[in-house]
Amino acid sequence: MVGRSADVIPQPDAAIGQRTYCPVSGVAFEISESSPRRDVGGRPVYFCCETCAGHFSKHREHIIELRHLSK
């Protein structure tokens, strides 16, 4: 995540139709119904693509800690 933008909602507070950052790639994207997601503490975390979602699944605890996804 190189920079921050006012219209981008941090995860895990983002919802479908909003822009957020992918917790793996750092890219900003708009969440859609088809966006890959995983649950973290009962809350959805969205990804820009299946590749990032798969990487998250393999390195879950590290990424949760690195990106402060558990609140």
All heavy atoms as TSV, in Angstrom:
chain	resi	resn	atom	element	x	y	z
A	1	MET	N	N	0.832	-1.164	0.000
A	1	MET	CA	C	0.000	0.000	0.000
A	1	MET	C	C	0.884	1.237	0.000
A	1	MET	O	O	1.359	1.654	1.040
A	1	MET	CB	C	-0.922	-0.027	1.198
A	1	MET	CG	C	-2.010	-1.078	1.058
A	1	MET	SD	S	-3.004	-1.249	2.531
A	1	MET	CE	C	-2.198	-2.683	3.222
A	2	VAL	N	N	1.076	1.775	-1.143
A	2	VAL	CA	C	1.967	2.901	-1.305
A	2	VAL	C	C	1.387	4.161	-0.685
A	2	VAL	O	O	2.058	4.879	0.026
A	2	VAL	CB	C	2.268	3.128	-2.806
A	2	VAL	CG1	C	3.061	4.379	-3.003
A	2	VAL	CG2	C	2.989	1.918	-3.359
A	3	GLY	N	N	0.143	4.435	-0.924
A	3	GLY	CA	C	-0.488	5.628	-0.400
A	3	GLY	C	C	-1.876	5.327	0.112
A	3	GLY	O	O	-2.354	4.215	-0.012
A	4	ARG	N	N	-2.491	6.300	0.691
A	4	ARG	CA	C	-3.855	6.154	1.198
A	4	ARG	C	C	-4.757	7.106	0.429
A	4	ARG	O	O	-4.344	8.178	0.026
A	4	ARG	CB	C	-3.920	6.484	2.689
A	4	ARG	CG	C	-3.126	5.536	3.544
A	4	ARG	CD	C	-3.904	4.306	3.775
A	4	ARG	NE	N	-3.146	3.366	4.593
A	4	ARG	CZ	C	-3.540	2.171	4.855
A	4	ARG	NH1	N	-4.678	1.725	4.375
A	4	ARG	NH2	N	-2.832	1.359	5.580
A	5	SER	N	N	-5.996	6.692	0.252
A	5	SER	CA	C	-6.970	7.509	-0.448
A	5	SER	C	C	-8.217	7.617	0.419
A	5	SER	O	O	-8.616	6.633	1.042
A	5	SER	CB	C	-7.306	6.870	-1.793
A	5	SER	OG	O	-8.271	7.628	-2.457
A	6	ALA	N	N	-8.825	8.778	0.449
A	6	ALA	CA	C	-9.991	9.010	1.302
A	6	ALA	C	C	-11.186	8.148	0.925
A	6	ALA	O	O	-12.025	7.853	1.766
A	6	ALA	CB	C	-10.380	10.486	1.252
A	7	ASP	N	N	-11.269	7.705	-0.334
A	7	ASP	CA	C	-12.424	6.914	-0.759
A	7	ASP	C	C	-12.216	5.411	-0.583
A	7	ASP	O	O	-13.064	4.616	-0.951
A	7	ASP	CB	C	-12.794	7.226	-2.209
A	7	ASP	CG	C	-11.801	6.688	-3.212
A	7	ASP	OD1	O	-10.595	6.611	-2.881
A	7	ASP	OD2	O	-12.213	6.346	-4.334
A	8	VAL	N	N	-11.099	5.010	0.005
A	8	VAL	CA	C	-10.800	3.599	0.192
A	8	VAL	C	C	-10.971	3.232	1.664
A	8	VAL	O	O	-10.359	3.839	2.534
A	8	VAL	CB	C	-9.375	3.263	-0.295
A	8	VAL	CG1	C	-9.064	1.794	-0.111
A	8	VAL	CG2	C	-9.218	3.653	-1.762
A	9	ILE	N	N	-11.837	2.245	1.913
A	9	ILE	CA	C	-12.177	1.821	3.268
A	9	ILE	C	C	-11.224	0.710	3.693
A	9	ILE	O	O	-11.069	-0.280	2.972
A	9	ILE	CB	C	-13.633	1.293	3.328
A	9	ILE	CG1	C	-14.605	2.283	2.705
A	9	ILE	CG2	C	-14.018	0.901	4.739
A	9	ILE	CD1	C	-14.683	3.616	3.383
A	10	PRO	N	N	-10.596	0.831	4.869
A	10	PRO	CA	C	-9.724	-0.248	5.324
A	10	PRO	C	C	-10.528	-1.492	5.684
A	10	PRO	O	O	-11.690	-1.407	6.073
A	10	PRO	CB	C	-9.030	0.319	6.558
A	10	PRO	CG	C	-9.551	1.679	6.782
A	10	PRO	CD	C	-10.597	1.969	5.766
A	11	GLN	N	N	-9.901	-2.635	5.570
A	11	GLN	CA	C	-10.546	-3.895	5.940
A	11	GLN	C	C	-10.272	-4.180	7.401
A	11	GLN	O	O	-9.266	-3.747	7.922
A	11	GLN	CB	C	-10.007	-5.017	5.057
A	11	GLN	CG	C	-10.359	-4.750	3.611
A	11	GLN	CD	C	-10.568	-6.018	2.835
A	11	GLN	OE1	O	-11.362	-6.859	3.201
A	11	GLN	NE2	N	-9.843	-6.144	1.747
A	12	PRO	N	N	-11.157	-4.840	8.097
A	12	PRO	CA	C	-12.312	-5.577	7.623
A	12	PRO	C	C	-13.615	-4.794	7.632
A	12	PRO	O	O	-14.686	-5.378	7.689
A	12	PRO	CB	C	-12.379	-6.763	8.592
A	12	PRO	CG	C	-11.898	-6.196	9.882
A	12	PRO	CD	C	-10.853	-5.177	9.487
A	13	ASP	N	N	-13.564	-3.474	7.553
A	13	ASP	CA	C	-14.778	-2.656	7.627
A	13	ASP	C	C	-15.412	-2.371	6.274
A	13	ASP	O	O	-16.453	-1.727	6.200
A	13	ASP	CB	C	-14.475	-1.335	8.336
A	13	ASP	CG	C	-14.065	-1.549	9.778
A	13	ASP	OD1	O	-14.600	-2.478	10.412
A	13	ASP	OD2	O	-13.193	-0.801	10.270
A	14	ALA	N	N	-14.800	-2.824	5.193
A	14	ALA	CA	C	-15.316	-2.547	3.850
A	14	ALA	C	C	-16.447	-3.512	3.485
A	14	ALA	O	O	-16.527	-4.622	4.003
A	14	ALA	CB	C	-14.193	-2.660	2.834
A	15	ALA	N	N	-17.304	-3.065	2.575
A	15	ALA	CA	C	-18.462	-3.863	2.153
A	15	ALA	C	C	-18.593	-3.810	0.629
A	15	ALA	O	O	-17.966	-2.983	-0.042
A	15	ALA	CB	C	-19.734	-3.323	2.798
A	16	ILE	N	N	-19.425	-4.667	0.091
A	16	ILE	CA	C	-19.678	-4.719	-1.346
A	16	ILE	C	C	-20.093	-3.335	-1.841
A	16	ILE	O	O	-20.896	-2.649	-1.218
A	16	ILE	CB	C	-20.747	-5.778	-1.665
A	16	ILE	CG1	C	-20.181	-7.168	-1.343
A	16	ILE	CG2	C	-21.204	-5.701	-3.112
A	16	ILE	CD1	C	-21.187	-8.288	-1.406
A	17	GLY	N	N	-19.481	-2.920	-2.956
A	17	GLY	CA	C	-19.752	-1.610	-3.542
A	17	GLY	C	C	-18.766	-0.548	-3.108
A	17	GLY	O	O	-18.718	0.530	-3.691
A	18	GLN	N	N	-17.956	-0.829	-2.108
A	18	GLN	CA	C	-16.959	0.131	-1.636
A	18	GLN	C	C	-15.585	-0.238	-2.196
A	18	GLN	O	O	-15.353	-1.350	-2.635
A	18	GLN	CB	C	-16.897	0.135	-0.105
A	18	GLN	CG	C	-18.169	0.635	0.532
A	18	GLN	CD	C	-18.084	0.610	2.042
A	18	GLN	OE1	O	-17.621	-0.357	2.634
A	18	GLN	NE2	N	-18.551	1.677	2.660
A	19	ARG	N	N	-14.671	0.727	-2.131
A	19	ARG	CA	C	-13.287	0.480	-2.512
A	19	ARG	C	C	-12.493	0.138	-1.262
A	19	ARG	O	O	-12.709	0.723	-0.207
A	19	ARG	CB	C	-12.693	1.700	-3.208
A	19	ARG	CG	C	-13.301	1.911	-4.589
A	19	ARG	CD	C	-12.805	3.156	-5.300
A	19	ARG	NE	N	-11.388	3.429	-5.225
A	19	ARG	CZ	C	-10.438	2.850	-5.985
A	19	ARG	NH1	N	-10.792	1.957	-6.885
A	19	ARG	NH2	N	-9.174	3.182	-5.867
A	20	THR	N	N	-11.580	-0.818	-1.396
A	20	THR	CA	C	-10.729	-1.223	-0.292
A	20	THR	C	C	-9.373	-1.638	-0.835
A	20	THR	O	O	-9.174	-1.683	-2.048
A	20	THR	CB	C	-11.362	-2.367	0.524
A	20	THR	OG1	O	-10.640	-2.529	1.748
A	20	THR	CG2	C	-11.383	-3.676	-0.248
A	21	TYR	N	N	-8.454	-1.927	0.056
A	21	TYR	CA	C	-7.140	-2.433	-0.332
A	21	TYR	C	C	-7.115	-3.944	-0.163
A	21	TYR	O	O	-7.581	-4.465	0.845
A	21	TYR	CB	C	-6.040	-1.843	0.549
A	21	TYR	CG	C	-5.861	-0.361	0.397
A	21	TYR	CD1	C	-6.326	0.513	1.372
A	21	TYR	CD2	C	-5.217	0.174	-0.714
A	21	TYR	CE1	C	-6.153	1.880	1.249
A	21	TYR	CE2	C	-5.047	1.541	-0.848
A	21	TYR	CZ	C	-5.513	2.387	0.132
A	21	TYR	OH	O	-5.349	3.737	-0.001
A	22	CYS	N	N	-6.548	-4.641	-1.124
A	22	CYS	CA	C	-6.333	-6.080	-0.998
A	22	CYS	C	C	-5.271	-6.280	0.081
A	22	CYS	O	O	-4.202	-5.663	0.017
A	22	CYS	CB	C	-5.869	-6.675	-2.326
A	22	CYS	SG	S	-5.473	-8.435	-2.224
A	23	PRO	N	N	-5.529	-7.132	1.079
A	23	PRO	CA	C	-4.555	-7.317	2.152
A	23	PRO	C	C	-3.305	-8.086	1.713
A	23	PRO	O	O	-2.325	-8.126	2.438
A	23	PRO	CB	C	-5.327	-8.093	3.211
A	23	PRO	CG	C	-6.436	-8.746	2.486
A	23	PRO	CD	C	-6.764	-7.861	1.324
A	24	VAL	N	N	-3.307	-8.644	0.517
A	24	VAL	CA	C	-2.129	-9.361	0.016
A	24	VAL	C	C	-1.342	-8.469	-0.946
A	24	VAL	O	O	-0.166	-8.198	-0.726
A	24	VAL	CB	C	-2.521	-10.694	-0.657
A	24	VAL	CG1	C	-1.320	-11.346	-1.312
A	24	VAL	CG2	C	-3.140	-11.633	0.369
A	25	SER	N	N	-1.974	-7.989	-2.002
A	25	SER	CA	C	-1.254	-7.216	-3.021
A	25	SER	C	C	-1.148	-5.734	-2.690
A	25	SER	O	O	-0.272	-5.042	-3.204
A	25	SER	CB	C	-1.937	-7.370	-4.386
A	25	SER	OG	O	-3.191	-6.703	-4.381
A	26	GLY	N	N	-2.077	-5.229	-1.890
A	26	GLY	CA	C	-2.095	-3.807	-1.558
A	26	GLY	C	C	-2.811	-2.947	-2.575
A	26	GLY	O	O	-2.972	-1.753	-2.375
A	27	VAL	N	N	-3.286	-3.542	-3.666
A	27	VAL	CA	C	-3.973	-2.781	-4.703
A	27	VAL	C	C	-5.358	-2.358	-4.208
A	27	VAL	O	O	-6.016	-3.079	-3.476
A	27	VAL	CB	C	-4.071	-3.610	-6.011
A	27	VAL	CG1	C	-5.007	-4.775	-5.860
A	27	VAL	CG2	C	-4.510	-2.749	-7.174
A	28	ALA	N	N	-5.788	-1.145	-4.605
A	28	ALA	CA	C	-7.134	-0.686	-4.295
A	28	ALA	C	C	-8.081	-1.223	-5.364
A	28	ALA	O	O	-7.758	-1.194	-6.556
A	28	ALA	CB	C	-7.192	0.833	-4.256
A	29	PHE	N	N	-9.235	-1.742	-4.932
A	29	PHE	CA	C	-10.210	-2.292	-5.879
A	29	PHE	C	C	-11.607	-2.109	-5.308
A	29	PHE	O	O	-11.776	-1.885	-4.111
A	29	PHE	CB	C	-9.926	-3.780	-6.145
A	29	PHE	CG	C	-10.200	-4.677	-4.972
A	29	PHE	CD1	C	-11.376	-5.411	-4.895
A	29	PHE	CD2	C	-9.296	-4.779	-3.932
A	29	PHE	CE1	C	-11.639	-6.236	-3.807
A	29	PHE	CE2	C	-9.545	-5.595	-2.835
A	29	PHE	CZ	C	-10.717	-6.324	-2.780
A	30	GLU	N	N	-12.618	-2.179	-6.186
A	30	GLU	CA	C	-14.007	-2.093	-5.749
A	30	GLU	C	C	-14.522	-3.506	-5.472
A	30	GLU	O	O	-14.409	-4.389	-6.313
A	30	GLU	CB	C	-14.879	-1.420	-6.788
A	30	GLU	CG	C	-16.298	-1.220	-6.288
A	30	GLU	CD	C	-17.139	-0.371	-7.214
A	30	GLU	OE1	O	-16.593	0.567	-7.831
A	30	GLU	OE2	O	-18.348	-0.650	-7.311
A	31	ILE	N	N	-15.096	-3.694	-4.316
A	31	ILE	CA	C	-15.619	-4.997	-3.918
A	31	ILE	C	C	-16.924	-5.257	-4.663
A	31	ILE	O	O	-17.817	-4.410	-4.688
A	31	ILE	CB	C	-15.879	-5.051	-2.401
A	31	ILE	CG1	C	-14.595	-4.771	-1.635
A	31	ILE	CG2	C	-16.459	-6.404	-2.002
A	31	ILE	CD1	C	-14.813	-4.530	-0.150
A	32	SER	N	N	-17.021	-6.439	-5.264
A	32	SER	CA	C	-18.240	-6.844	-5.944
A	32	SER	C	C	-18.749	-8.140	-5.324
A	32	SER	O	O	-18.078	-8.754	-4.494
A	32	SER	CB	C	-17.974	-7.042	-7.441
A	32	SER	OG	O	-17.186	-8.198	-7.645
A	33	GLU	N	N	-19.916	-8.552	-5.765
A	33	GLU	CA	C	-20.491	-9.816	-5.285
A	33	GLU	C	C	-19.552	-10.991	-5.561
A	33	GLU	O	O	-19.534	-11.958	-4.825
A	33	GLU	CB	C	-21.845	-10.075	-5.955
A	33	GLU	CG	C	-22.942	-9.136	-5.536
A	33	GLU	CD	C	-23.513	-9.449	-4.162
A	33	GLU	OE1	O	-23.341	-10.575	-3.665
A	33	GLU	OE2	O	-24.131	-8.539	-3.588
A	34	SER	N	N	-18.784	-10.897	-6.642
A	34	SER	CA	C	-17.912	-12.003	-7.029
A	34	SER	C	C	-16.488	-11.891	-6.477
A	34	SER	O	O	-15.651	-12.748	-6.760
A	34	SER	CB	C	-17.869	-12.122	-8.555
A	34	SER	OG	O	-17.319	-10.952	-9.116
A	35	SER	N	N	-16.212	-10.846	-5.702
A	35	SER	CA	C	-14.869	-10.715	-5.125
A	35	SER	C	C	-14.590	-11.869	-4.167
A	35	SER	O	O	-15.439	-12.201	-3.335
A	35	SER	CB	C	-14.741	-9.395	-4.350
A	35	SER	OG	O	-14.856	-8.285	-5.204
A	36	PRO	N	N	-13.412	-12.483	-4.287
A	36	PRO	CA	C	-13.066	-13.547	-3.343
A	36	PRO	C	C	-13.044	-12.996	-1.920
A	36	PRO	O	O	-12.683	-11.833	-1.705
A	36	PRO	CB	C	-11.659	-13.961	-3.773
A	36	PRO	CG	C	-11.464	-13.416	-5.134
A	36	PRO	CD	C	-12.352	-12.222	-5.251
A	37	ARG	N	N	-13.444	-13.833	-0.964
A	37	ARG	CA	C	-13.455	-13.395	0.427
A	37	ARG	C	C	-13.116	-14.555	1.340
A	37	ARG	O	O	-13.309	-15.713	1.013
A	37	ARG	CB	C	-14.779	-12.778	0.814
A	37	ARG	CG	C	-15.932	-13.765	0.788
A	37	ARG	CD	C	-17.196	-13.170	1.299
A	37	ARG	NE	N	-17.390	-13.653	2.662
A	37	ARG	CZ	C	-18.422	-13.378	3.410
A	37	ARG	NH1	N	-19.371	-12.610	2.946
A	37	ARG	NH2	N	-18.525	-13.852	4.612
A	38	ARG	N	N	-12.629	-14.200	2.504
A	38	ARG	CA	C	-12.381	-15.145	3.581
A	38	ARG	C	C	-12.887	-14.484	4.854
A	38	ARG	O	O	-12.893	-13.262	4.970
A	38	ARG	CB	C	-10.884	-15.461	3.739
A	38	ARG	CG	C	-10.204	-16.012	2.497
A	38	ARG	CD	C	-10.673	-17.420	2.184
A	38	ARG	NE	N	-9.904	-18.032	1.115
A	38	ARG	CZ	C	-10.217	-17.979	-0.166
A	38	ARG	NH1	N	-11.279	-17.302	-0.577
A	38	ARG	NH2	N	-9.472	-18.587	-1.074
A	39	ASP	N	N	-13.311	-15.287	5.806
A	39	ASP	CA	C	-13.765	-14.745	7.082
A	39	ASP	C	C	-12.600	-14.670	8.059
A	39	ASP	O	O	-11.802	-15.595	8.156
A	39	ASP	CB	C	-14.878	-15.605	7.671
A	39	ASP	CG	C	-16.198	-15.418	6.936
A	39	ASP	OD1	O	-16.371	-14.373	6.299
A	39	ASP	OD2	O	-17.039	-16.311	7.015
A	40	VAL	N	N	-12.525	-13.558	8.760
A	40	VAL	CA	C	-11.535	-13.358	9.811
A	40	VAL	C	C	-12.301	-12.881	11.032
A	40	VAL	O	O	-12.882	-11.801	11.020
A	40	VAL	CB	C	-10.463	-12.317	9.403
A	40	VAL	CG1	C	-9.540	-12.017	10.570
A	40	VAL	CG2	C	-9.682	-12.798	8.196
A	41	GLY	N	N	-12.355	-13.719	12.049
A	41	GLY	CA	C	-13.089	-13.351	13.262
A	41	GLY	C	C	-14.557	-13.115	13.001
A	41	GLY	O	O	-15.154	-12.244	13.627
A	42	GLY	N	N	-15.132	-13.852	12.048
A	42	GLY	CA	C	-16.546	-13.698	11.723
A	42	GLY	C	C	-16.867	-12.523	10.817
A	42	GLY	O	O	-18.031	-12.242	10.559
A	43	ARG	N	N	-15.857	-11.845	10.325
A	43	ARG	CA	C	-16.061	-10.697	9.428
A	43	ARG	C	C	-15.415	-10.982	8.079
A	43	ARG	O	O	-14.349	-11.597	8.019
A	43	ARG	CB	C	-15.447	-9.445	10.046
A	43	ARG	CG	C	-16.104	-9.115	11.381
A	43	ARG	CD	C	-15.355	-8.056	12.103
A	43	ARG	NE	N	-15.656	-6.755	11.498
A	43	ARG	CZ	C	-15.081	-5.640	11.883
A	43	ARG	NH1	N	-14.181	-5.644	12.830
A	43	ARG	NH2	N	-15.398	-4.499	11.312
A	44	PRO	N	N	-16.035	-10.535	6.983
A	44	PRO	CA	C	-15.451	-10.808	5.667
A	44	PRO	C	C	-14.236	-9.930	5.374
A	44	PRO	O	O	-14.205	-8.753	5.726
A	44	PRO	CB	C	-16.593	-10.484	4.702
A	44	PRO	CG	C	-17.412	-9.470	5.424
A	44	PRO	CD	C	-17.303	-9.827	6.891
A	45	VAL	N	N	-13.248	-10.533	4.762
A	45	VAL	CA	C	-12.092	-9.818	4.231
A	45	VAL	C	C	-12.063	-10.146	2.741
A	45	VAL	O	O	-12.123	-11.311	2.360
A	45	VAL	CB	C	-10.788	-10.260	4.927
A	45	VAL	CG1	C	-9.581	-9.652	4.252
A	45	VAL	CG2	C	-10.826	-9.877	6.401
A	46	TYR	N	N	-11.994	-9.121	1.908
A	46	TYR	CA	C	-12.091	-9.286	0.461
A	46	TYR	C	C	-10.724	-9.170	-0.200
A	46	TYR	O	O	-9.831	-8.486	0.308
A	46	TYR	CB	C	-13.032	-8.224	-0.117
A	46	TYR	CG	C	-14.438	-8.348	0.396
A	46	TYR	CD1	C	-14.874	-7.623	1.493
A	46	TYR	CD2	C	-15.330	-9.219	-0.215
A	46	TYR	CE1	C	-16.168	-7.753	1.974
A	46	TYR	CE2	C	-16.627	-9.343	0.252
A	46	TYR	CZ	C	-17.031	-8.613	1.353
A	46	TYR	OH	O	-18.318	-8.750	1.814
A	47	PHE	N	N	-10.598	-9.817	-1.366
A	47	PHE	CA	C	-9.348	-9.845	-2.112
A	47	PHE	C	C	-9.599	-9.420	-3.545
A	47	PHE	O	O	-10.682	-9.627	-4.083
A	47	PHE	CB	C	-8.745	-11.254	-2.076
A	47	PHE	CG	C	-8.466	-11.695	-0.668
A	47	PHE	CD1	C	-9.448	-12.328	0.077
A	47	PHE	CD2	C	-7.246	-11.437	-0.082
A	47	PHE	CE1	C	-9.218	-12.704	1.386
A	47	PHE	CE2	C	-6.999	-11.809	1.231
A	47	PHE	CZ	C	-7.987	-12.443	1.967
A	48	CYS	N	N	-8.560	-8.900	-4.186
A	48	CYS	CA	C	-8.691	-8.427	-5.568
A	48	CYS	C	C	-8.799	-9.576	-6.557
A	48	CYS	O	O	-9.345	-9.401	-7.636
A	48	CYS	CB	C	-7.520	-7.514	-5.931
A	48	CYS	SG	S	-5.902	-8.308	-5.924
A	49	CYS	N	N	-8.300	-10.773	-6.178
A	49	CYS	CA	C	-8.328	-11.908	-7.101
A	49	CYS	C	C	-8.184	-13.218	-6.328
A	49	CYS	O	O	-7.835	-13.213	-5.144
A	49	CYS	CB	C	-7.207	-11.795	-8.136
A	49	CYS	SG	S	-5.549	-11.888	-7.425
A	50	GLU	N	N	-8.450	-14.321	-7.007
A	50	GLU	CA	C	-8.334	-15.651	-6.382
A	50	GLU	C	C	-6.896	-15.982	-5.996
A	50	GLU	O	O	-6.661	-16.683	-5.018
A	50	GLU	CB	C	-8.882	-16.736	-7.307
A	50	GLU	CG	C	-10.389	-16.820	-7.328
A	50	GLU	CD	C	-11.003	-17.220	-5.992
A	50	GLU	OE1	O	-10.337	-17.862	-5.151
A	50	GLU	OE2	O	-12.182	-16.878	-5.789
A	51	THR	N	N	-5.941	-15.483	-6.751
A	51	THR	CA	C	-4.534	-15.739	-6.417
A	51	THR	C	C	-4.200	-15.164	-5.049
A	51	THR	O	O	-3.571	-15.832	-4.215
A	51	THR	CB	C	-3.598	-15.157	-7.498
A	51	THR	OG1	O	-3.917	-15.766	-8.754
A	51	THR	CG2	C	-2.143	-15.396	-7.161
A	52	CYS	N	N	-4.626	-13.937	-4.786
A	52	CYS	CA	C	-4.378	-13.312	-3.483
A	52	CYS	C	C	-5.145	-14.037	-2.380
A	52	CYS	O	O	-4.622	-14.237	-1.281
A	52	CYS	CB	C	-4.747	-11.838	-3.509
A	52	CYS	SG	S	-3.547	-10.823	-4.415
A	53	ALA	N	N	-6.367	-14.444	-2.655
A	53	ALA	CA	C	-7.158	-15.172	-1.662
A	53	ALA	C	C	-6.476	-16.501	-1.318
A	53	ALA	O	O	-6.417	-16.897	-0.150
A	53	ALA	CB	C	-8.572	-15.406	-2.178
A	54	GLY	N	N	-5.935	-17.179	-2.318
A	54	GLY	CA	C	-5.223	-18.426	-2.081
A	54	GLY	C	C	-3.956	-18.214	-1.283
A	54	GLY	O	O	-3.628	-18.993	-0.384
A	55	HIS	N	N	-3.235	-17.153	-1.584
A	55	HIS	CA	C	-2.022	-16.824	-0.825
A	55	HIS	C	C	-2.386	-16.549	0.635
A	55	HIS	O	O	-1.690	-16.995	1.540
A	55	HIS	CB	C	-1.321	-15.617	-1.452
A	55	HIS	CG	C	-0.050	-15.250	-0.770
A	55	HIS	ND1	N	1.132	-15.887	-1.038
A	55	HIS	CD2	C	0.207	-14.326	0.183
A	55	HIS	CE1	C	2.081	-15.363	-0.270
A	55	HIS	NE2	N	1.544	-14.415	0.470
A	56	PHE	N	N	-3.467	-15.818	0.834
A	56	PHE	CA	C	-3.927	-15.542	2.191
A	56	PHE	C	C	-4.219	-16.846	2.933
A	56	PHE	O	O	-3.833	-17.009	4.092
A	56	PHE	CB	C	-5.180	-14.671	2.166
A	56	PHE	CG	C	-5.774	-14.438	3.524
A	56	PHE	CD1	C	-5.259	-13.463	4.364
A	56	PHE	CD2	C	-6.846	-15.195	3.967
A	56	PHE	CE1	C	-5.803	-13.257	5.631
A	56	PHE	CE2	C	-7.396	-14.991	5.224
A	56	PHE	CZ	C	-6.873	-14.021	6.055
A	57	SER	N	N	-4.891	-17.771	2.278
A	57	SER	CA	C	-5.233	-19.043	2.915
A	57	SER	C	C	-3.984	-19.796	3.365
A	57	SER	O	O	-3.994	-20.445	4.412
A	57	SER	CB	C	-6.068	-19.911	1.975
A	57	SER	OG	O	-7.327	-19.310	1.752
A	58	LYS	N	N	-2.916	-19.688	2.609
A	58	LYS	CA	C	-1.667	-20.384	2.946
A	58	LYS	C	C	-0.854	-19.669	4.020
A	58	LYS	O	O	-0.057	-20.289	4.712
A	58	LYS	CB	C	-0.811	-20.552	1.700
A	58	LYS	CG	C	-1.396	-21.511	0.692
A	58	LYS	CD	C	-0.523	-21.612	-0.535
A	58	LYS	CE	C	-1.183	-22.531	-1.552
A	58	LYS	NZ	N	-0.456	-22.540	-2.824
A	59	HIS	N	N	-1.043	-18.356	4.142
A	59	HIS	CA	C	-0.238	-17.540	5.067
A	59	HIS	C	C	-1.136	-16.699	5.974
A	59	HIS	O	O	-0.790	-15.578	6.341
A	59	HIS	CB	C	0.702	-16.632	4.270
A	59	HIS	CG	C	1.568	-17.375	3.308
A	59	HIS	ND1	N	2.704	-18.046	3.688
A	59	HIS	CD2	C	1.425	-17.585	1.976
A	59	HIS	CE1	C	3.242	-18.635	2.635
A	59	HIS	NE2	N	2.483	-18.369	1.579
A	60	ARG	N	N	-2.259	-17.254	6.310
A	60	ARG	CA	C	-3.333	-16.556	7.029
A	60	ARG	C	C	-2.858	-15.786	8.266
A	60	ARG	O	O	-3.080	-14.585	8.378
A	60	ARG	CB	C	-4.400	-17.585	7.398
A	60	ARG	CG	C	-5.588	-17.020	8.079
A	60	ARG	CD	C	-6.589	-18.140	8.411
A	60	ARG	NE	N	-7.694	-17.604	9.142
A	60	ARG	CZ	C	-8.792	-17.110	8.593
A	60	ARG	NH1	N	-8.929	-17.120	7.286
A	60	ARG	NH2	N	-9.757	-16.617	9.333
A	61	GLU	N	N	-2.267	-16.460	9.215
A	61	GLU	CA	C	-1.910	-15.812	10.486
A	61	GLU	C	C	-0.905	-14.683	10.285
A	61	GLU	O	O	-1.017	-13.631	10.920
A	61	GLU	CB	C	-1.390	-16.842	11.487
A	61	GLU	CG	C	-2.440	-17.857	11.897
A	61	GLU	CD	C	-3.741	-17.235	12.401
A	61	GLU	OE1	O	-3.693	-16.267	13.195
A	61	GLU	OE2	O	-4.822	-17.703	11.987
A	62	HIS	N	N	0.058	-14.893	9.409
A	62	HIS	CA	C	1.058	-13.852	9.145
A	62	HIS	C	C	0.404	-12.600	8.553
A	62	HIS	O	O	0.693	-11.477	8.984
A	62	HIS	CB	C	2.142	-14.390	8.204
A	62	HIS	CG	C	3.130	-13.354	7.797
A	62	HIS	ND1	N	4.089	-12.864	8.656
A	62	HIS	CD2	C	3.290	-12.679	6.622
A	62	HIS	CE1	C	4.798	-11.941	8.031
A	62	HIS	NE2	N	4.332	-11.822	6.797
A	63	ILE	N	N	-0.485	-12.783	7.584
A	63	ILE	CA	C	-1.131	-11.637	6.929
A	63	ILE	C	C	-2.094	-10.940	7.881
A	63	ILE	O	O	-2.164	-9.709	7.903
A	63	ILE	CB	C	-1.811	-12.061	5.616
A	63	ILE	CG1	C	-0.735	-12.532	4.621
A	63	ILE	CG2	C	-2.636	-10.919	5.020
A	63	ILE	CD1	C	-1.269	-13.217	3.399
A	64	ILE	N	N	-2.825	-11.705	8.682
A	64	ILE	CA	C	-3.732	-11.101	9.671
A	64	ILE	C	C	-2.941	-10.188	10.606
A	64	ILE	O	O	-3.344	-9.060	10.883
A	64	ILE	CB	C	-4.504	-12.175	10.448
A	64	ILE	CG1	C	-5.550	-12.822	9.550
A	64	ILE	CG2	C	-5.137	-11.595	11.707
A	64	ILE	CD1	C	-6.226	-14.040	10.146
A	65	GLU	N	N	-1.809	-10.671	11.082
A	65	GLU	CA	C	-0.982	-9.865	11.987
A	65	GLU	C	C	-0.357	-8.673	11.259
A	65	GLU	O	O	-0.401	-7.544	11.748
A	65	GLU	CB	C	0.120	-10.738	12.572
A	65	GLU	CG	C	0.990	-10.012	13.558
A	65	GLU	CD	C	2.074	-10.885	14.150
A	65	GLU	OE1	O	1.881	-12.112	14.246
A	65	GLU	OE2	O	3.119	-10.329	14.512
A	66	LEU	N	N	0.196	-8.923	10.074
A	66	LEU	CA	C	0.858	-7.873	9.297
A	66	LEU	C	C	-0.090	-6.728	8.941
A	66	LEU	O	O	0.264	-5.563	9.023
A	66	LEU	CB	C	1.450	-8.478	8.022
A	66	LEU	CG	C	2.212	-7.555	7.095
A	66	LEU	CD1	C	3.507	-7.114	7.760
A	66	LEU	CD2	C	2.505	-8.270	5.777
A	67	ARG	N	N	-1.303	-7.056	8.554
A	67	ARG	CA	C	-2.282	-6.054	8.107
A	67	ARG	C	C	-3.257	-5.635	9.193
A	67	ARG	O	O	-4.195	-4.867	8.925
A	67	ARG	CB	C	-3.073	-6.583	6.900
A	67	ARG	CG	C	-2.215	-6.913	5.710
A	67	ARG	CD	C	-1.586	-5.689	5.115
A	67	ARG	NE	N	-0.973	-6.009	3.830
A	67	ARG	CZ	C	0.102	-5.421	3.374
A	67	ARG	NH1	N	0.681	-4.473	4.064
A	67	ARG	NH2	N	0.599	-5.771	2.215
A	68	HIS	N	N	-3.083	-6.150	10.405
A	68	HIS	CA	C	-3.950	-5.782	11.544
A	68	HIS	C	C	-5.430	-6.014	11.214
A	68	HIS	O	O	-6.263	-5.128	11.391
A	68	HIS	CB	C	-3.732	-4.332	11.957
A	68	HIS	CG	C	-2.298	-4.004	12.210
A	68	HIS	ND1	N	-1.614	-4.439	13.328
A	68	HIS	CD2	C	-1.388	-3.324	11.473
A	68	HIS	CE1	C	-0.364	-4.017	13.276
A	68	HIS	NE2	N	-0.201	-3.340	12.151
A	69	LEU	N	N	-5.741	-7.211	10.725
A	69	LEU	CA	C	-7.099	-7.504	10.284
A	69	LEU	C	C	-8.032	-7.962	11.398
A	69	LEU	O	O	-9.237	-7.966	11.220
A	69	LEU	CB	C	-7.081	-8.568	9.178
A	69	LEU	CG	C	-6.415	-8.147	7.884
A	69	LEU	CD1	C	-6.348	-9.310	6.913
A	69	LEU	CD2	C	-7.130	-6.969	7.263
A	70	SER	N	N	-7.491	-8.344	12.527
A	70	SER	CA	C	-8.378	-8.751	13.632
A	70	SER	C	C	-8.523	-7.570	14.573
A	70	SER	O	O	-7.555	-6.952	14.990
A	70	SER	CB	C	-7.819	-9.964	14.362
A	70	SER	OG	O	-6.543	-9.676	14.886
A	71	LYS	N	N	-9.760	-7.249	14.848
A	71	LYS	CA	C	-10.041	-6.079	15.717
A	71	LYS	C	C	-10.731	-6.556	16.969
A	71	LYS	O	O	-11.425	-7.489	17.023
A	71	LYS	CB	C	-10.923	-5.082	14.991
A	71	LYS	CG	C	-10.190	-4.404	13.861
A	71	LYS	CD	C	-11.068	-3.341	13.260
A	71	LYS	CE	C	-10.307	-2.581	12.205
A	71	LYS	NZ	N	-11.065	-1.508	11.630
